Amino acid sequence: MPYAKTGGLGDVAGALPKALCETNEADAALITPLYETTDRSLLDSLIIDNLEVEWHAGEDKPQARVFYSTATGAPAFLIDAPRYFARPGIYGYRDDYERYAFFCRAALALLKRLGTPPQIVHGNDWHSGFAIAELAARRSYDSFYQNTRTVFSIHNLAYQGQFDPAELPRLGFANEWQTFEIDGTANAMKAGLAASDVLSTVSSRYALEIQTPEHGYGLDWLLRLRSDRLVGITNGIDYDVWNPATDPHIAARYTSEDLTGKQVCKLDLLRSFNLPEEPDRPVIASISRLIPQKGYDLIREAAAALLESGAFFIVLGSGARENEEFLQRLREHAPHRVGIYIGFNESLAHKIEAGADMFLMPSLYEPCGLNQMYSMRYGTVPVVRATGGLDDTVQSFDRARGFGNGFKFEPYEAGAMIESLYEAVYCYHDEDAWRRIQTNGISADNSWQRAARRYTELYRAAMTMP
């Protein structure tokens, strides 16, 4: 963000470089493709008109240009290669492995053009695995990168960038077969995990989960082997973007000291979905990709019980057709209780976070999750499954001690989810208890400044690696 986004990684890639620069301990910059969907008004200038990229000997080399931007608050270099990135979607194409292999080589060529060897190259997810593998090889013969160390972050291990290993020589990795290969397939995620000096992922619990067969997606053995170099750092959220006191997208501003504006936002949200203006009825919301990972099989199973709780149910998202169709049928069945928006709308996402009372995230797995932290910032109480970053950031409310900022359940079962939701609805009708939960959530430090300090420590550790 704001150049491109399909999920939480888009938020992270936009916010972390900015937060690192603000610590005054790191000179950080972002390198990303210039997608067709990127708003060109965000670009400051064209700084390189013809970037020479080592690519496909004997073939015509794709033209690459580099644009510069400071729209995130940190320097950003956007690599313009129309052959690979002038497409209506960000990714999801059959040749994605080739597109990002080219991007990685272009990024390394750009670093050389900029002139000063980087101390750290930090790659995110399988798309950057090619660069991590290339840097590991280059250190032995390229003096420019001799002292560069690498950090490779796993945002979702389920997506691994697999392709035919016969393509490796064409991509310039003829000598890195063992780095990429697993079970007869080339795997860019595996290459990043195997070649990087340090590994990180986006929550402490997810760092443990991905070392198990259940969540390791065939790479748990490698993560156990390299567990001494693997750490979990929970993502932060950008308090400049997600702040109910300044948010331009919501109907009324409010703070932890005065939450009266939240009721105005609730009424505005109900109007947005043509629902009855009944402010005493709780609003349960979900903003999510409508895919199995996000727990929509539980929601489908428990839909009747959810409505019996007496709450409104509002959903923003898109994904599997069967889930989209189910939600539409649910809306038709209970048009005065259910609001559905199929697609994504950034402004509406802010309205939902501000206007909802509870935020439901029953994920099968969730490496980190950001919406539960957005919700807490807006005084919206998360109800989550205890997995990955959801377990790290949400503490179940203890009525006796007034401790906790949400509700969570452990077994991946519809009954357990409904039990937590009913507990939340019960507390909602206790004004003092509800205000305590909201205050606990708003006061939690989920800032990128906290996360950036931990990344700076990780970079320093990587620099000591042999």
Buried (B, 14 or more C-beta within 10 A) or exposed (E): BBBBBEEBBBBBBBBBBBBBBBBEBBEBBBBBBBBEBBEEEBBEEEBBEEBEBEBBEEEEBBEBBBBBBEBBBBBBBBBBBEBBBEBEEBBEEEEBBBBBBBBBBBBBBBBBEBEEBBBBBBBBBBBBBBBBBBBBBBBEEBEBBEEBBBBBBBBBBEBBBBBEBEBBEBBBBEEBEEBBBBEEBBBBBBBBBBBBBBBBBBBBBBBBBBBEEEBBBBBBEBBEEBBEBBBBBBBBBBBEBBBBEEBEBBBBBBBBEEBEBBBBBBBBBBEBBEBEEBEEBBBBBBBBBBBEBBBBBBBBBBBEBBBEBBBBBBBBBBBBEEBBEBBEEBBEEBEEBBBBBBEBEEEBBBBBBBBBBBBBBBBBBBBBBBBBBBBBBBBBBBBBBBBBBBBBBBBBBEBEEEEBBBBBBEEBBBEBBBBBBBBBBEBBEEEEBBEBBBBBBBEBEBBBEEBBBBBBEBBEBBBEEE
